[in-house]
Amino acid sequence: MSKFLKIFLPAGAGTASMLAMAYVLADQLVVDLPAPIREAVAVQPAMADEAPATPEAAAEVTLAMAAEPAAPSQPGGYGLGRAALPEEVHAWDHDVRPDGLGLPEGSGDVLTGEEVFVEKCASCHGDFGEAVGRWPVLAGGQGTLTNKDPVKTIGSYWPYLSTVFDYVQAAMPFPEPTTLTPDETYAITAYLLYVNDLVVEDFVLSKENFLELEMPNAGGFKEDDRVETEFPLFTQAVCMENCKETVEITMHASNLDVTPGDDSDNVVPAAAEELSAAEPAATEEAAAEPAVEPAAEPAAAEMAAVDPALVEAGAAVFRKCQSCHQVGEGAVNRTGPELNGILGRVIGSVDGFRYSATFADAMAAGQVWDADHLSAFLENPRGSMPGTKMSFAGLRNADDRAAVIAYLQSMSAN
């Protein structure tokens, strides 16, 4: 222990001496203003003519702020803080409202806006707002809001021009927000209007004519009435017992099979019922004497050769598809179309489902889903049908694809 003290006590004393010296030097050479005074001085540029001009004036403002009563944050308050002074609010209040409140003085024309946009914005949004990579597209999209995949841009979706100006002023350009002057912001906004075909080439945007421009989708929004319509529903007394006279089951959750179990758990219930009915029928057909009949349709001929075990395996693999597609009795379109009778069906022909352009082209060309075409699509959806909106990566295993096709064939026969 004595050896330990001989080593570490001198080191500890030396460390304490150095810390003490650093504190003395900092106390002598660094003058740190109290936090309220720093805040008062920091807002001077934003306060313009209203800001304190000298440290003495800033100190007076600080004393005045300290004398303000605490602002309660709930009935009775916490006894902490105070109401913000008008000067403090002004330092942060830069938003622009749809009625024009908050717009700065200034103006900007389309041609100037194009120059500024190309210099500071085009690297992400493209020269004409068409977007680069995964950055947001700013132009086009008119008439797409009712599509399955709408293109929401300034010209197709944004309801107020003030939203454009406010966002550009506060958040752009990346990564140097708030560096644009009011004139540059007006010019960029004018250029964005131009690339969305809302103004002509010689248009000049200013505070004076700002409210004269109405965005195409201004009527597509409604006032937020949640305070009147929804808030009362969630603030009333909660019913805990006998809340309804009768309770009825209106729908069932899909079979997700997320709980571990034996192999029998992996068969979709509807598919299991179909299999139990299909097996005796297949046995009877195999035992029957061949009859002289008209040639069977291709889909029916293929169905006769379907292996029930393969169908069962396909029902298990189809679990990867059933979150978007339905088959069997009562199947309806969901995120993807229902798949009953898909073998031998014209591609993209399910009524009531909005297909992507590549499927519409295939339907116009009369292309039909056969086993080979369906297998290629299941293996690589985007490679087989470029432009498809289906996000599934595909079934790389050939046995899985064959099983799913057999399962879909079994649904085609119903």
N, C-alpha and C positions, 0 to 999 in steps of 0.2 A: 504493500500500500504506500509506503514512504517513497518508493521509487516512482510510483504512479504520480504522486503529488509533485515530486521534483520536476517531472516532465511537463505535466499539464497545467499546473498553477501559473508558471511564468507565461505560458502561451495564452491562457485566459486573461491574464492581466494585460498583456500586450494588445489583445483584441479589444478589450474594454477601453484602453487608452486611445486607440485609433478611432473607435466609434465616437468617443467623446470629442476628439479633435474635429472630426467631420461635422458633428453637430454644431460646434462653435463656429466653424468656418461658414457653414450654410446659414446660420443665424446672422452672421455679420455681413455676408455678401449677397444673399438672396432675400428680396423683399416680396413676400407672398401676400397678395391682396386677399381679403376675406372673400368667400364665394359670392355673396350678393353683389359686391363691388365688381368682381370679374364679369358677372353676368350683365351688369349694367353697362360696362365698358364694351363688352362683346357685341351688344345689339346696336351700337352707335351707327354703323353703316346702314343698317336697315331702317333706323329711325329717321334718317335724313335730317331735316331741319329741326325735328322734335327731340333729337338725342342730345344728352349733355355734352358740352363741348370740351370740358376740362375734367381732370380727376376730382377737383373740388366739387364741381357740379354733380358728378357721378356719386360722390359721397353723400351729397344732399338727397339725391334720388334714393339712395340706399336707406337713409334714415327714414325717408317718407314711406318706403316699402315696409320697413320693419314696424312702423306704427300702424299698418293696416291690420284690421281684425282678421282672425282666422276664418277661413271659408269652410263651412261644414260640408262633409261628404255624405252625411246621412243625418236624419233628424237627431239633433243634439250635438252632432259633430264628434270628431276625435280630438279636437283641440290642436290639430296640426295644420300647418300651411296657412295660406291666405289667398284672397282673390287676386288673380293676375291683373297687373296694371295695363292700361290701354297700350302703353309703349311696348310691353312684353308681348301682348297679343299681336301687335303690328309686326313684330320681328318674325313671327312664324306664319302669319295669315297671308298666304299667297295664292290661295285657291281661286278658281274662276267658276262662277255659277252660270246656269243656263240663261238667266236673265241679264247676264253681262256684268254683274257685280264682281269686282276684282280684276277686271281687264285693265292692263296698264296702258299708258299713252304710247302710241307708236303705229307703225304700218309696215307692210311688206308686200312685194309683188311676186307673181309666179316665177318669173325668170330668176330673180334673186334667190327665191326659195329653192329652185332647182340646183343652183350653184352650191348653196349651203348644204342641201340634202345630199348631193353627190359627195361632198367633202366629208360630212360628219355622220351620215346615216346610211348611205348606200352599201357600205361594207356588210351590213346585217340585213337590210330590207330591200336591197336591189335598187338599181337606178330609177325604176318606175314603180316601186312599192310591191314588186312581185315576190320578194323575200329571197334570201340566200340560205340554203340548208334548212335548218329547223327554226329559223327566226320567223317572227310573225309576218304574214302577208298583210299589206296595208291598202291594196287597191283591188278592184274587181269584186266578184261574188254577187253582183246584183241578180236578184231572182232565184237565189239558191237557198233561202232561209227555210223553205218548205221541203227541201230535199232531205234525204237520210243523212247526208254529210254536208251540212251547210258551210259555206265559206263566209265567215264573219269578218268583215273588214270595215274600215272607216266609211266606205261608200255604201255598204250593204246592210250594216248592223247598227253602228253607233248612232244614238238618237240625237245627240247634241254636239254642236261644233265646239262648245265650251269644254267638253271632255277631251277633245283632241288638243286644244290649246293648253289646257291645264296639265295634261300628261306630258306633253313635249316640254313645257316650261319647268316642270318639277322633276322629271325623271330622265330626260334625254339631254345629250347623247350618252350612250353607254361607252365607257365607264366614267364620264365626266358630267354628271347631272348638274343642272342649275347654272351652267356656264354660258348658255345662250342669252343674247340680249333680247329685249322685247321685240325689236324690229326683226331679228332673225327668227324668233318664234312666230311672228305674224307671217313672215315670208314662207317658212316651212309649212305652216298650216295652209296657206294659199296654194302651195305646190301640191299638197296632198289632196286638196279639193280638185285641182286640175287633173291629176292622174286618175281621179275617180269620175271624170267627165261631169263635174258639177259647176265649174266655172270655165271661162275662156282664157286664152293665153295671156292677154294683157290685163288680167284682173289684179286689183290691188286690194288687200284686206287691211282693215283698220278698225279701231275701236268704234268709229262712227257707223260703219256699215256691217259690223259683225252680226248683229241680231237680224239683219235682213235675210241671212242665209238659213234655209231650213233643210235639215238632213233628210234623205229619202225615207229612213225608217223612224222618223220622229213619232209617227202614229202607232208604232208597233209596241210601245211600252205603256204601262198604266201606273197610276199613283200607287205608292206603297200604302195599302190599307190594313196592314197586319195589326196595327194598334186597335182598330175597331173590330176586325173580323176574327183574328186568331188569338190575340193576347187574352181576351176574356175567357176563351175556352181552356187556356192553360193556367189560369189564376184562380179558378173556382175550386170549391171543395172537391177533393178526390173521392170518387165512389169506390168503396172497397168490398161491397157485398150486395148481391142481388141487383146488379146495375142494369140488367136487361130482363125482360119477361121471358124471352126465349133466346136460345143460342143455337145457331145452325152453322155447319161446316160448309163453306162456299167453295173452297178449293184446297188442293193438297200440294205440299212442297214436292219438288222433283226428287227422285232417288239419287242422292249424291254419293252414297256408299263411302262415306268418310270414316266409318267405324270398322276396325279390323274384324275379320271373320273368316269362315271357310269359303270355298269356291262358290257355294250355292248363293252366298250373299251378293256375288258380283253380277248376277243375272237380273236385268231389269224385270220387275214383276210382269209387266205387259208382255215382254218377250217370252218369259217362261210359260205363260198361258198359251201363247201362240205355238210354242214348241210342243207342248203336251198335246195340242190338237193336231199338229202337223205330222207327228211321228206315226200314229196309226194310219193316217191317210196315205203316207208314203209307203207303208208296209203293204197296204191293200193294193196300191197301184203296182207295186213290184210283183205281187202274186197274180194279178189279173192277166188273162191272155191278151196279147196284142190285138187290137181291133182295127179294122180298116176305117180310118177316119180322115177327114181333110187335114192337110199339114198344119201343125200347131204353129201359133205365133212364136217368133223367136224368143220373147221373154218367157212364155209359158214353157217352151222346150228347155230353156236353161233352168227354170225353176224345178223341173222334174229331177234334175241331176244334183240339186243342192243337198249337201251332207248336213243332217240335223246337228251333228256335233260341231260342224263349222259355223252353223248359224248361232249355236249357243256361245261359241267363242266370240263371234262377232258382236253379240249382244253385250258382252263384257267390254270389248274394245270401244263400242259405241258410247260408253259412259263419257268418253272424252268429247263427244259431240253434242250430247243431249242438253247442255246448258244453252245451246243456240238453236238446235234443230229438234223437231219432234217427229215421231213415226207412230203408226198404229192408229187405233180407233180414236177419233176426236182430235187428231193432230192438227195444229194450226201453225201459222207463221209466227216466228218470234224474231230474235235477232237475225236468224237465217230462215229460209223457207222450209216448210214441212217437206219430208222426203218420201212419203208414200208413193209407190209406183215410179220411182226415179229411173229405174232401168228401162230404157226404151223411150223415155220422155224427151221432148225437145228441150234443150238447155235454155234456162231463163224463162220458162213458160208458166210458172206457178202464178195463178191469179192473185192479185192483191199484194204481191211482194215487189218492192222497189229494188231492182238489180243494179249493179254497177254497169258501166258502159260496155265492158268486155263481154258480159253475159248477154246484154242486149244485142250486140253485134253477132254473137254466136247464134242467138235465136233467129235473127234476121237471115242468117246464112243456112238455117235449117239443120244445124248440128244437133246430134242426139247423144244422150248419155248411154254409151255402151260400157261393157266391163273394162275394156282397155282404157278408154278415155277417162272413166271414173277412177281407175287405179292411178293413172298419171296425175290426176288432179289431187287425189288424196295424198300422194307421195310428196308433191311440191305444189301447193295451191298457187302461189304467186308466180312460179316458173311456168306452170301449165296454162294459167289464165292471167297474163300480165294485166295489172290494174284492178284485180279483184280486191274487194274490201274485207275479205275474210282474213282474220288475224291469226288463225291456226297455222302452226308451223308445218304440219304434215305428219303422215305416218311413214317413217323410214323403213319399217319392217314389212317385207312383202307378205308374210303370213298374216299380219294384222290387217293389211289392206284386203286380202282375199276373204278374211273372216267378216269384215265389215260389209263387203259387197254381197256376200252370201246372206248376211242378216238383212240388208236392204232388199234383196231379192225376195226374202220371205215376207217382207212387208208389201212388196209389189203384188204378191199373189192374193192379198186380202181385198 
